[in-house]
Amino acid sequence: MPTNQRLEGRRAIVTGAASGIGAATMRALLEEGATVAAVDVSEVDPDGLPGDQADRLSSFVVDVSDEPAVEKLIAEVAQGGGVTDLINIAGIGSTTAVPDTSAELWDRVFAVNVRGTFLMSKHVLPWMLERRNGSIVNMASIAGLVGLKQRAAYSASKGAIIALTRAMAIDHVGDGVRVNCVCPGTIDSPWIHRLIADAGASLDALRERQPMGRFGTPEEIAQAVLYLTSDAAAFVTGTALTIDGGLTAA
């Protein structure tokens, strides 16, 4: 029998749910009793989920930068009982400085990371505002807080997400809707392994730079999302929660 049902009855949308932090967040929400619409450009695999959790999961293949597709998705999900929580995790990276960044790469990073977060929020917010209740958690990064080498487009996009989070939080602080973001450090996920391979960097060298001597895990970031989504964070809005094992404090 579940020991914690703090999210029972909640209806969440998680983007980027096919792998890494998105998949861990999807599973954490299901474990806490939420109903989850999992969104990604790839099919979300429910393998290994207990039957009661699988029954509360629906999967959608959607490009979050495509506004008609986003609008259709949210209308379909919300018809079943509205949306109480939106977790914007879908994102892509970059491994170049400005002189080596093509305009096409810049536009694509911003399309997924920033436009996607904007579009999902734009079309979910009316449902939350109507009920004067809701929580949005956006996935930023320490790259949006400090300068990281060879991450020009990615860093700029994550800085934009932090600013967008704060703007939405203030716009809707009186409407019963909270908006926060999480700023992970280096997380041991398929995404970081691809990024390291693209940059030709050493995984061991990157690990040794971490003050804790290890990378974070997707599950650790998912727990932060759970907190910001839950009623335990009822007085938290407009924050950028840094979870980096001390990297930005060093």
BELNOR-V765348 format. One record per run of one state. SS is the DSSP state (2 for helix, 1 for strand, 0 for the rest). FROM is the first residue (numbers start at 1). LEN is the number of residues. Records with the same first field share a line. If there is no record, write none. Layout:
SS=FROM-LEN ; FROM-LEN
This chain:
0=1-10 ; 16-4 ; 32-3 ; 41-10 ; 55-2 ; 62-5 ; 80-5 ; 89-9 ; 101-2 ; 132-2 ; 140-2 ; 145-7 ; 172-5 ; 185-2 ; 188-2 ; 200-3 ; 209-7 ; 217-1 ; 230-1 ; 234-6 ; 244-3 ; 250-1
1=11-5 ; 35-6 ; 57-5 ; 85-4 ; 134-6 ; 177-8 ; 187-1 ; 216-1 ; 240-4
2=20-12 ; 51-4 ; 67-13 ; 98-3 ; 103-29 ; 142-3 ; 152-20 ; 190-10 ; 203-6 ; 218-12 ; 231-3 ; 247-3
